[in-house]
């Protein structure tokens, strides 16, 4: 499972169940993918 976060987007690679689980995990922290990208861009 790999997660690449860029200023323009996010790439998640891995098995289907792993990707879904990771998205559910990040959904607890961020309401949208845009929020996730903006938070990473600030750092």
PDB file of N, CA, C and O in Angstrom, chain B, residues numbered from 101:
ATOM      1  N   UNK B 101       0.847  -1.167   0.000  1.00  0.00           N
ATOM      2  CA  UNK B 101       0.000   0.000   0.000  1.00  0.00           C
ATOM      3  C   UNK B 101       0.893   1.231   0.000  1.00  0.00           C
ATOM      4  O   UNK B 101       1.770   1.380   0.852  1.00  0.00           O
ATOM      5  N   UNK B 102       0.662   2.096  -0.952  1.00  0.00           N
ATOM      6  CA  UNK B 102       1.444   3.326  -1.034  1.00  0.00           C
ATOM      7  C   UNK B 102       0.504   4.503  -1.225  1.00  0.00           C
ATOM      8  O   UNK B 102      -0.475   4.421  -1.968  1.00  0.00           O
ATOM      9  N   UNK B 103       0.815   5.603  -0.540  1.00  0.00           N
ATOM     10  CA  UNK B 103       0.034   6.831  -0.669  1.00  0.00           C
ATOM     11  C   UNK B 103       0.997   7.941  -1.051  1.00  0.00           C
ATOM     12  O   UNK B 103       1.933   8.247  -0.311  1.00  0.00           O
ATOM     13  N   UNK B 104       0.762   8.541  -2.210  1.00  0.00           N
ATOM     14  CA  UNK B 104       1.564   9.664  -2.677  1.00  0.00           C
ATOM     15  C   UNK B 104       0.676  10.903  -2.649  1.00  0.00           C
ATOM     16  O   UNK B 104      -0.369  10.936  -3.299  1.00  0.00           O
ATOM     17  N   UNK B 105       1.088  11.913  -1.904  1.00  0.00           N
ATOM     18  CA  UNK B 105       0.308  13.149  -1.815  1.00  0.00           C
ATOM     19  C   UNK B 105       1.111  14.262  -2.463  1.00  0.00           C
ATOM     20  O   UNK B 105       2.234  14.552  -2.049  1.00  0.00           O
ATOM     21  N   UNK B 106       0.534  14.882  -3.479  1.00  0.00           N
ATOM     22  CA  UNK B 106       1.150  15.984  -4.197  1.00  0.00           C
ATOM     23  C   UNK B 106       0.297  17.227  -4.017  1.00  0.00           C
ATOM     24  O   UNK B 106      -0.816  17.153  -3.497  1.00  0.00           O
ATOM     25  N   UNK B 107       0.810  18.351  -4.440  1.00  0.00           N
ATOM     26  CA  UNK B 107       0.046  19.591  -4.341  1.00  0.00           C
ATOM     27  C   UNK B 107      -1.188  19.566  -5.234  1.00  0.00           C
ATOM     28  O   UNK B 107      -2.175  20.244  -4.947  1.00  0.00           O
ATOM     29  N   UNK B 108      -1.140  18.792  -6.309  1.00  0.00           N
ATOM     30  CA  UNK B 108      -2.254  18.761  -7.259  1.00  0.00           C
ATOM     31  C   UNK B 108      -3.201  17.588  -7.048  1.00  0.00           C
ATOM     32  O   UNK B 108      -4.277  17.556  -7.646  1.00  0.00           O
ATOM     33  N   UNK B 109      -2.828  16.629  -6.216  1.00  0.00           N
ATOM     34  CA  UNK B 109      -3.711  15.488  -6.022  1.00  0.00           C
ATOM     35  C   UNK B 109      -3.090  14.398  -5.178  1.00  0.00           C
ATOM     36  O   UNK B 109      -2.030  14.574  -4.578  1.00  0.00           O
ATOM     37  N   UNK B 110      -3.773  13.268  -5.146  1.00  0.00           N
ATOM     38  CA  UNK B 110      -3.364  12.144  -4.321  1.00  0.00           C
ATOM     39  C   UNK B 110      -3.398  10.881  -5.175  1.00  0.00           C
ATOM     40  O   UNK B 110      -4.317  10.682  -5.970  1.00  0.00           O
ATOM     41  N   UNK B 111      -2.390  10.034  -5.004  1.00  0.00           N
ATOM     42  CA  UNK B 111      -2.354   8.740  -5.676  1.00  0.00           C
ATOM     43  C   UNK B 111      -2.264   7.679  -4.588  1.00  0.00           C
ATOM     44  O   UNK B 111      -1.348   7.692  -3.766  1.00  0.00           O
ATOM     45  N   UNK B 112      -3.222   6.764  -4.593  1.00  0.00           N
ATOM     46  CA  UNK B 112      -3.222   5.653  -3.645  1.00  0.00           C
ATOM     47  C   UNK B 112      -3.141   4.375  -4.463  1.00  0.00           C
ATOM     48  O   UNK B 112      -3.995   4.118  -5.312  1.00  0.00           O
ATOM     49  N   UNK B 113      -2.112   3.574  -4.206  1.00  0.00           N
ATOM     50  CA  UNK B 113      -1.961   2.322  -4.943  1.00  0.00           C
ATOM     51  C   UNK B 113      -1.917   1.162  -3.959  1.00  0.00           C
ATOM     52  O   UNK B 113      -1.370   1.270  -2.861  1.00  0.00           O
ATOM     53  N   UNK B 114      -2.495   0.077  -4.375  1.00  0.00           N
ATOM     54  CA  UNK B 114      -2.528  -1.109  -3.534  1.00  0.00           C
ATOM     55  C   UNK B 114      -3.724  -1.961  -3.898  1.00  0.00           C
ATOM     56  O   UNK B 114      -4.371  -1.741  -4.922  1.00  0.00           O
ATOM     57  N   UNK B 115      -4.009  -2.924  -3.060  1.00  0.00           N
ATOM     58  CA  UNK B 115      -5.168  -3.777  -3.304  1.00  0.00           C
ATOM     59  C   UNK B 115      -6.439  -3.004  -2.995  1.00  0.00           C
ATOM     60  O   UNK B 115      -6.435  -2.066  -2.198  1.00  0.00           O
ATOM     61  N   UNK B 116      -7.513  -3.408  -3.631  1.00  0.00           N
ATOM     62  CA  UNK B 116      -8.782  -2.687  -3.530  1.00  0.00           C
ATOM     63  C   UNK B 116      -9.213  -2.507  -2.079  1.00  0.00           C
ATOM     64  O   UNK B 116      -9.590  -1.403  -1.685  1.00  0.00           O
ATOM     65  N   UNK B 117      -9.166  -3.571  -1.278  1.00  0.00           N
ATOM     66  CA  UNK B 117      -9.613  -3.469   0.104  1.00  0.00           C
ATOM     67  C   UNK B 117      -8.702  -2.547   0.903  1.00  0.00           C
ATOM     68  O   UNK B 117      -9.166  -1.865   1.817  1.00  0.00           O
ATOM     69  N   UNK B 118      -7.420  -2.514   0.575  1.00  0.00           N
ATOM     70  CA  UNK B 118      -6.479  -1.642   1.274  1.00  0.00           C
ATOM     71  C   UNK B 118      -6.715  -0.178   0.954  1.00  0.00           C
ATOM     72  O   UNK B 118      -6.628   0.683   1.830  1.00  0.00           O
ATOM     73  N   UNK B 119      -7.017   0.100  -0.317  1.00  0.00           N
ATOM     74  CA  UNK B 119      -7.301   1.474  -0.734  1.00  0.00           C
ATOM     75  C   UNK B 119      -8.573   1.969  -0.055  1.00  0.00           C
ATOM     76  O   UNK B 119      -8.608   3.089   0.454  1.00  0.00           O
ATOM     77  N   UNK B 120      -9.614   1.143  -0.043  1.00  0.00           N
ATOM     78  CA  UNK B 120     -10.867   1.533   0.611  1.00  0.00           C
ATOM     79  C   UNK B 120     -10.667   1.778   2.104  1.00  0.00           C
ATOM     80  O   UNK B 120     -11.210   2.733   2.659  1.00  0.00           O
ATOM     81  N   UNK B 121      -9.894   0.921   2.747  1.00  0.00           N
ATOM     82  CA  UNK B 121      -9.645   1.079   4.178  1.00  0.00           C
ATOM     83  C   UNK B 121      -8.882   2.375   4.454  1.00  0.00           C
ATOM     84  O   UNK B 121      -9.176   3.071   5.426  1.00  0.00           O
ATOM     85  N   UNK B 122      -7.905   2.702   3.607  1.00  0.00           N
ATOM     86  CA  UNK B 122      -7.119   3.925   3.775  1.00  0.00           C
ATOM     87  C   UNK B 122      -7.989   5.156   3.559  1.00  0.00           C
ATOM     88  O   UNK B 122      -7.855   6.144   4.281  1.00  0.00           O
ATOM     89  N   UNK B 123      -8.885   5.105   2.564  1.00  0.00           N
ATOM     90  CA  UNK B 123      -9.799   6.223   2.333  1.00  0.00           C
ATOM     91  C   UNK B 123     -10.738   6.419   3.519  1.00  0.00           C
ATOM     92  O   UNK B 123     -11.033   7.554   3.894  1.00  0.00           O
ATOM     93  N   UNK B 124     -11.205   5.333   4.108  1.00  0.00           N
ATOM     94  CA  UNK B 124     -12.061   5.440   5.292  1.00  0.00           C
ATOM     95  C   UNK B 124     -11.291   6.042   6.462  1.00  0.00           C
ATOM     96  O   UNK B 124     -11.844   6.823   7.235  1.00  0.00           O
ATOM     97  N   UNK B 125     -10.032   5.684   6.591  1.00  0.00           N
ATOM     98  CA  UNK B 125      -9.187   6.216   7.662  1.00  0.00           C
ATOM     99  C   UNK B 125      -9.000   7.729   7.511  1.00  0.00           C
ATOM    100  O   UNK B 125      -9.124   8.473   8.484  1.00  0.00           O
ATOM    101  N   UNK B 126      -8.702   8.177   6.292  1.00  0.00           N
ATOM    102  CA  UNK B 126      -8.504   9.605   6.060  1.00  0.00           C
ATOM    103  C   UNK B 126      -9.812  10.374   6.079  1.00  0.00           C
ATOM    104  O   UNK B 126      -9.810  11.584   6.305  1.00  0.00           O
ATOM    105  N   UNK B 127     -10.933   9.696   5.845  1.00  0.00           N
ATOM    106  CA  UNK B 127     -12.238  10.347   5.895  1.00  0.00           C
ATOM    107  C   UNK B 127     -12.563  10.820   7.308  1.00  0.00           C
ATOM    108  O   UNK B 127     -13.352  11.750   7.478  1.00  0.00           O
ATOM    109  N   UNK B 128     -11.974  10.202   8.314  1.00  0.00           N
ATOM    110  CA  UNK B 128     -12.182  10.628   9.703  1.00  0.00           C
ATOM    111  C   UNK B 128     -11.492  11.960   9.977  1.00  0.00           C
ATOM    112  O   UNK B 128     -11.943  12.722  10.832  1.00  0.00           O
ATOM    113  N   UNK B 129     -10.403  12.251   9.264  1.00  0.00           N
ATOM    114  CA  UNK B 129      -9.641  13.481   9.470  1.00  0.00           C
ATOM    115  C   UNK B 129     -10.082  14.601   8.542  1.00  0.00           C
ATOM    116  O   UNK B 129     -10.107  15.764   8.943  1.00  0.00           O
ATOM    117  N   UNK B 130     -10.428  14.263   7.311  1.00  0.00           N
ATOM    118  CA  UNK B 130     -10.744  15.269   6.293  1.00  0.00           C
ATOM    119  C   UNK B 130     -12.105  14.962   5.676  1.00  0.00           C
ATOM    120  O   UNK B 130     -12.411  13.813   5.356  1.00  0.00           O
ATOM    121  N   UNK B 131     -12.916  16.004   5.515  1.00  0.00           N
ATOM    122  CA  UNK B 131     -14.249  15.825   4.934  1.00  0.00           C
ATOM    123  C   UNK B 131     -14.168  15.562   3.431  1.00  0.00           C
ATOM    124  O   UNK B 131     -14.947  14.775   2.894  1.00  0.00           O
ATOM    125  N   UNK B 132     -13.220  16.224   2.750  1.00  0.00           N
ATOM    126  CA  UNK B 132     -13.071  16.047   1.307  1.00  0.00           C
ATOM    127  C   UNK B 132     -11.601  15.864   0.955  1.00  0.00           C
ATOM    128  O   UNK B 132     -10.713  16.142   1.761  1.00  0.00           O
ATOM    129  N   UNK B 133     -11.366  15.398  -0.249  1.00  0.00           N
ATOM    130  CA  UNK B 133      -9.995  15.245  -0.737  1.00  0.00           C
ATOM    131  C   UNK B 133      -9.340  16.616  -0.878  1.00  0.00           C
ATOM    132  O   UNK B 133      -8.138  16.756  -0.655  1.00  0.00           O
ATOM    133  N   UNK B 134     -10.118  17.614  -1.242  1.00  0.00           N
ATOM    134  CA  UNK B 134      -9.592  18.977  -1.373  1.00  0.00           C
ATOM    135  C   UNK B 134      -9.033  19.468  -0.042  1.00  0.00           C
ATOM    136  O   UNK B 134      -7.974  20.096  -0.015  1.00  0.00           O
ATOM    137  N   UNK B 135      -9.727  19.191   1.063  1.00  0.00           N
ATOM    138  CA  UNK B 135      -9.226  19.567   2.389  1.00  0.00           C
ATOM    139  C   UNK B 135      -7.900  18.872   2.681  1.00  0.00           C
ATOM    140  O   UNK B 135      -6.985  19.477   3.240  1.00  0.00           O
ATOM    141  N   UNK B 136      -7.803  17.615   2.304  1.00  0.00           N
ATOM    142  CA  UNK B 136      -6.593  16.829   2.517  1.00  0.00           C
ATOM    143  C   UNK B 136      -5.429  17.435   1.743  1.00  0.00           C
ATOM    144  O   UNK B 136      -4.336  17.584   2.290  1.00  0.00           O
ATOM    145  N   UNK B 137      -5.646  17.784   0.487  1.00  0.00           N
ATOM    146  CA  UNK B 137      -4.595  18.368  -0.351  1.00  0.00           C
ATOM    147  C   UNK B 137      -4.168  19.729   0.188  1.00  0.00           C
ATOM    148  O   UNK B 137      -2.975  20.027   0.229  1.00  0.00           O
ATOM    149  N   UNK B 138      -5.120  20.554   0.600  1.00  0.00           N
ATOM    150  CA  UNK B 138      -4.797  21.881   1.130  1.00  0.00           C
ATOM    151  C   UNK B 138      -3.995  21.774   2.418  1.00  0.00           C
ATOM    152  O   UNK B 138      -3.086  22.571   2.645  1.00  0.00           O
ATOM    153  N   UNK B 139      -4.317  20.802   3.262  1.00  0.00           N
ATOM    154  CA  UNK B 139      -3.579  20.617   4.510  1.00  0.00           C
ATOM    155  C   UNK B 139      -2.138  20.201   4.229  1.00  0.00           C
ATOM    156  O   UNK B 139      -1.220  20.667   4.903  1.00  0.00           O
ATOM    157  N   UNK B 140      -1.934  19.343   3.259  1.00  0.00           N
ATOM    158  CA  UNK B 140      -0.586  18.897   2.907  1.00  0.00           C
ATOM    159  C   UNK B 140       0.201  20.038   2.275  1.00  0.00           C
ATOM    160  O   UNK B 140       1.400  20.171   2.516  1.00  0.00           O
ATOM    161  N   UNK B 141      -0.459  20.856   1.472  1.00  0.00           N
ATOM    162  CA  UNK B 141       0.213  21.979   0.813  1.00  0.00           C
ATOM    163  C   UNK B 141       0.704  23.007   1.830  1.00  0.00           C
ATOM    164  O   UNK B 141       1.703  23.682   1.583  1.00  0.00           O
ATOM    165  N   UNK B 142       0.024  23.137   2.966  1.00  0.00           N
ATOM    166  CA  UNK B 142       0.428  24.085   4.012  1.00  0.00           C
ATOM    167  C   UNK B 142       1.720  23.648   4.686  1.00  0.00           C
ATOM    168  O   UNK B 142       2.500  24.487   5.137  1.00  0.00           O
ATOM    169  N   UNK B 143       1.953  22.340   4.758  1.00  0.00           N
ATOM    170  CA  UNK B 143       3.119  21.809   5.472  1.00  0.00           C
ATOM    171  C   UNK B 143       4.361  21.912   4.686  1.00  0.00           C
ATOM    172  O   UNK B 143       5.424  21.507   5.155  1.00  0.00           O
TER     173      UNK B 143
END
